[in-house]
Amino acid sequence: MVLVKLFAQAAEIAACSELEVEGSTVSEISSKLVESYGDDFQTVLNSSQIWVNGSSAPFERSLVEGDEVAVLPPVSGG
């Protein structure tokens, strides 16, 4: 299991800011999140940055037990 931290619109769609997800790559985790939270989550994910343990990560990045994945949507405001 990895800890997934959700921010901004991603957290709003999922109605939580943290959850544990089973997966061995960022892509697998992302797919499970979209399966759970639907097309709106996919839309947010498409424009988000993904970080693993504090560093930007590609979807192919391998994950191990205890990793922390952050979904960081773009910030807007004024």
CORKA-V717772 format. One record per residue. N is the residue number from 1. PHI is phi in degrees with one decimal (* if undefined). Layout:
# CORKA-V717772
n=N phi=PHI
n=N phi=PHI
This chain:
# CORKA-V717772
n=1 phi=*
n=2 phi=-121.5
n=3 phi=-86.6
n=4 phi=-111.2
n=5 phi=-105.4
n=6 phi=-111.6
n=7 phi=-127.1
n=8 phi=48.4
n=9 phi=-61.4
n=10 phi=-62.6
n=11 phi=-68.2
n=12 phi=-63.7
n=13 phi=-64.5
n=14 phi=-81.1
n=15 phi=59.3
n=16 phi=-162.4
n=17 phi=-108.5
n=18 phi=-146.1
n=19 phi=-157.8
n=20 phi=-103.0
n=21 phi=-133.6
n=22 phi=-87.0
n=23 phi=176.5
n=24 phi=-107.5
n=25 phi=-141.6
n=26 phi=-60.6
n=27 phi=-60.6
n=28 phi=-64.3
n=29 phi=-62.3
n=30 phi=-59.8
n=31 phi=-61.5
n=32 phi=-66.7
n=33 phi=-66.4
n=34 phi=-64.8
n=35 phi=-60.4
n=36 phi=-77.7
n=37 phi=-115.3
n=38 phi=86.8
n=39 phi=-63.4
n=40 phi=-62.2
n=41 phi=-67.0
n=42 phi=-59.2
n=43 phi=-60.3
n=44 phi=-65.8
n=45 phi=-60.3
n=46 phi=-60.4
n=47 phi=-107.8
n=48 phi=-93.8
n=49 phi=-94.1
n=50 phi=-114.0
n=51 phi=-120.2
n=52 phi=-122.7
n=53 phi=52.4
n=54 phi=88.5
n=55 phi=-128.8
n=56 phi=-57.1
n=57 phi=-137.4
n=58 phi=-78.2
n=59 phi=-64.8
n=60 phi=-80.9
n=61 phi=-57.9
n=62 phi=-75.4
n=63 phi=-122.7
n=64 phi=-127.6
n=65 phi=-47.8
n=66 phi=94.0
n=67 phi=-64.2
n=68 phi=-118.4
n=69 phi=-106.6
n=70 phi=-116.7
n=71 phi=-103.8
n=72 phi=-115.4
n=73 phi=-65.9
n=74 phi=-63.1
n=75 phi=-97.6
n=76 phi=-133.4
n=77 phi=155.2
n=78 phi=-160.0
